[in-house]
């Protein structure tokens, strides 16, 4: 977008000068008036020359976070509920934005609205900030005239999503630290410890036990061909990542995640809680069931479960009931199916879905609290096996040597 040099006066009559980026002179004037300044002169100019500080500021500028979008949703609800015009409200949010990057997003929203676009269309210009579910819900709010209510529900939805992700990260932090420490210990033993014992073993002039020979071979391979191990690890990482980026790979990976011994049930319950919460939000906003299932399928962060939700949508579109499609999907527990049946019969499916979401959330919360105790036996068993292998491989030859010396 072009840049414009401006001169304006604030409410005290003081002269203000600067450069703004805007679609045209009218948009630049709107930006100034939105801040309470009266434009005096606006002329087109070239982009300011980039200096070292400007380049460094752009490189270190923080990206827009989900928390920024969450706070924006709450602020928009308050402004719209109070009857503040949306252009004036966005101008105030732009000035008070803590994140400079999100302030630029709000500025672009204002310029798009000033150019005649709808809010949902303006937000669609920033797919990295507003996801498909957010855009669909804003569009529903525009169509039904209840944009303020939609913004409040989006705030609650984002709050739930943020808390869920935070709990998962907190729960897996300790197991990940233990695994990383164990891998580091294995590398140190192979590179530094075993080579020192090799010198001692060579002085025995005797055949070493099989476990010892395996440890020595593994240590020699690690030291002499570490670049092959590193290259293989990098190749496997990028190979798996590329496979997961394919449609088939992502589908198989997401389905496999649900079958993991400990984490699988947590992933499944958390995803279903998100599905139920999103469906309840869409239904309460007046979205038809078929369209609601379409929107919700985009929020489910699992390709396999998203595919099952889309199959439910297709069945509902053919005239089948929600209960029948839910049974066919095979992703709900019997208790949830019973609640869906009651909600469909009573016409309060949105309320029942909200209760289902709360039930899944409570189960996820319990699973996360007990996650460390569930993983701890696995980590202890793995650590014990590693210590046993090292003990047999390193100390068994020394023990045999001691027995021989005692016999003499």
N, C-alpha and C positions, 0 to 999 in steps of 0.2 A: 504494500500500500504506500501511497505517496506521503511525504512529510510536509508540514505547513508551519511556517514561523508565525507566531501570533503576538499581538499586544492586546491586553485586556486590563480591566480595572475591577478590583474586588469590591465588597460591600463598603469598605472604608474609603474607597476612591484611590487606593494605591495602584500604581502601574505594575502589571505583571508581564513578563516576556518569557518566551521559551519556544520549543519545537514540539509538535504533536504529530503522531502518525494516525491518519484517518482516511476514510474512503474518498471524501471530497471536502470542500470548504464548509458545506452545511453540517456535515458530521463533526468536523472540528469545532464549529460554533456550538453544536449541541453538547459536546463534551465540556466546553468551557462553561456554558450556562448551567450544566448539571452540577458543577462545582460551586456555583454561586458567583461566577465571574462574568462580566459583560464584555463581549468581544469589541475591540476597537479597530483592529486591522489584522487581516489574515492573508498571507501570501504564500504561494508554493515555494518550496525550497528543496534542496537535495538532502539526502540522508547525512546526518552529522558524521564527521570523520571519526573513524574508530581509533581510539587510543589504547594503550596497554591496559589501563584500568577498565575500559569498556569491554574489551575482549575477555579480560579475566572475570568481569561481572557476569557475562553471558555464559562462560564456561562453568562458573560456580553457582549459577542460578538453580535453585531447587525445583524439581519437577512438581506438577500438581499431584497431591496425594488424595486418597479417598476421604481423609478427614476434612480437607478443604471443601470437597463436594458436599459432605454431610453438613458442615456448618452453613454452607451456602443454601442448602435446602431449608434448614431451620430459619435462617434469616429471611428467605423469600416468603416462607409461610407467615412470619410475623408481619412483614411489610404488606403482603396482599390481604391478610386478615384485617389490618388496620386501615385498608382503603387507600394506601399510597400507590400512585400510578407506577406502573412497572418501570418506565424509563427513569423516573426520578429515583426509584428504589435501587435500580442497577447502578446509577451514578453514585449513590451513597455507598453501595457495597464496593464499587471500584476504588473509591477514595480510601475506604477503611480496610481494604484487603491487606492482610499481613504478608501473604505470598505474592511476590511480584509476578510470577508466571500465571497465577490464577487471576490476578488483576488484569493481565493482558487478555485472558479469556473473557472476562466480564466486559471489557471494552469492546471486544469483537462482537459479543452478544448485543450490546447497545447499538453498534453500527449496523448490524444485520437487521435489528428491529426497526431502526430508523430508515433502512432501505426498503421496508415493507414485508420482510420475512416474518413468519411466526416463530415463537420461542423454540419450539421443537426443531424447526428447520435450522435455526441459528445454532442450536446445540449440536446438531448433526455434523456441523463443520469441525467438531472437536471429538472424534471418536475415541481418542485416548483418554479423555476426561469423563465423558458421559457414555455409559454403555447402552446397549440396545434396550434393556429393560427400563432404564431411566428415561430414555427418549420416548419409548412407547407409553409410559405412564404420564409423562408431560403432555403428550399428544392427546391422551384420554382426558386429562384435566382441561385442555383447551376445548375439546369437543363438548364436554359436559358442563363447562362453566364452573368447575370446582377445582381450579388449579391450586388454591390455597390448601385444601384438604389433601390433595395428592402430594404436595410438597411436604406436608407434615408426615404422611405415611412413608414417603421416601426417606425422610430423615430417620424414622424409627427402623425402617428396613436396613439402612446403611449402618445404623448403630448396632443392630443385631449381628450383621455380617462382620463388622469390625471386632466385636467382642468374641465372636466364634473363632475368627482367625487368630486373635491374640491368645485365646485359651489353648488352641492347638500348638502354637509356637512355644508357649510356656511349658506345655506338657512334654514336647519332644526335645527341649533344650538339654536336659540332663542326659537322656540316652544318647543323643548325638555327641555330646562332649565325651562320654565314656568310650564310644566307638572310635572317635578320632584319637583319643589318648591311646587306645589299644593298638590302632594301626601305627601310630608314631612309635610306640614301644617295640613293635615287631620290626620296624625298619631299623631302629637303633641297634637292636640285638643282632640282626643280620649283618649290618655294616660294621659295627664296632666291637661287639662282644664275642661273637663266634670266631672271628679271625684270630683273636688272642688265644682262645682255647685250642685252635688248630695247631699252634706251635707246640703246645703241651702234648697234644695227642700224637704228634709226629714222633715225639721222643719215646713213645711206648714201644714202637716197632712191633705192633700187634694189630690183628684185624679188629676194626672198630665195629660196634653194634650197628644194625641197620638204621635205627633212628638217628644215630650220630652222623652216619654217612649222608643221610637225606638232608639233615640240617646243614652240613658242610657244603653239599652240592647246591642247596638253595642259597646259601650265603655267597658262594663263589659266583653263581649266576647273577645275583643281585648286584654285586660289586663290578663284575666285568661287563654285564649287559644291561645296566640300569637304564640306558637310553631306549632299549627295546621295550622294557617294562613301561617306561614313561610314555613312549610313543603309542604302545598298545592301549594304555589306559586312556590317553587322549582320543585315540581313534575309536575306541569303544564308546566313550562318552558322546562324541559328536555323531557316531553312527546311530546310537540309541535315540539321541535327540532328533536327528533327521527322520528316523523311522516314526517317532512319536508325532512329528509335525504332519505326517500323512494322515488321511482320513481313516484308513484301515488300522494304522498303527495306534492312533489316538484312541480309537474305539476299543481295541484289544487291551491296551494299557489301562484304560479307565475301568474296564470290566475286571481285569486282573486285580486292580487295587482293592476292589470290593471283597476279594477273597483272601486278603492278607490275614494272617492268624490274629493279630492284635489290633492293628490299625484299620483293618477292613470294615469292621462294624462301626467304628467311629466315623470313617469317611461316609459310609452309607447313611447313617442316622443324621449327620450334619447336613448332607446334601438334601435329604428328604425334609428336614426342618426348613431349609431354605426354600424348597419347592412349596411346602404348605404355606409358609409365610408369604411368599410372592403371590400364590394363587388367591389367598385371602385378601391381600391388598388389591389385586386386580379386580376381584369380584365385588368388593365393597366400593370400588370406584365406578361401578356400572359397566364394566367391560363384559361383553358376551362370553360364554364359556369357551367357545371354540377359539376366539381371539385371545382369551386369557391363557389358555393352554399353549398357544403359539408364543405369547410373550414370555410365559414362565419357562418354557423349554430353553429359552436363550439365557436364562439366569442360572440354570443348573450347571454347575462347574464340573460336569462329568458327561463325556460324550455318550456313554452307554445309557445312563439314566435319561439324558436328554432325548435319545432315540426312543426310549420307552414312552416318554411323555408325548412325543410327537405321534406315536402310534395310538395313544389314548385320544389325542385330538382328532385323528382321522376316523377313529371309531365313533366318537361323539358326532362328528360331522355326518356320518352315515345314519345317525338316528339312534345309536345305542345309548344306554344309560351310563352315568359316571361310574356307578358301582360295577357294572359288567366290564367296562374298560379297565377299571382299576384292578379287578381280579385277573383279567387277561395279562395285564402288564407284569404281574408277578414281582413287584417291588415293594408292596405294602404288607405289613403284618396283619393277622386276623383282627386284632383290636382296632387298628386303623380302618380296615375295611368295614367293620361294624359301625364305626363313627361316620364314615362316608355315607353308608346306607341310611342312617338316621338323619343326617344333614340333608340328603337328597329328598327324603320323604317329607321332612318338615319345612323345606324351603329355606333352611338356614345353613347352607353349605359353607358360606364364608365364615360364619362363627365357628363351625365345627373344624374347618381347616385351621383357624387360628388356634384352637385348642390342641389340634394334632401337632402344630408347630411347637407349642409350649411343651407338649409331652416329649417330643423328640429332643428339644433343647435340654430338658431335665435329664434325659437319658445320656445325652452327650456330655453334659456337665459331670454326671456321675462317672462316666467312662474315663473322662479326662483326669478326674481326681484320682482314680485308681490306675491310671496308665503306668505310672512309674512302678507301682507294685507288681503289675502284670509283666512288665519288661524286665524287671530286676532279676528274676530267676534265669531268664534266657541269657542275659549279660553275664551273670555269675557262672553259668554252665560253660559259656564260650571262653571266659577268662580262665576257668579251671582247666579246660582242655588245652589251652595255649600254654599254661604254666606246666601242665603234665608233660607235654611234648618237649618243652625246653629242659625240664628236669631229667627226663629219661635220656634225651640226646646228649646233654652236657655232663651230667653227674654220674651216669651209669658207667662210662669208661673209667672215671676216677675211682668209683667204688670198686670196680673189678681190679684196678691196679692196687688198691689198698688191701684187698683180700689176698692177692698174690704175694704182696710184701709181708703180710702177717704169716702166711704159710712158711715163708722162708725163715 
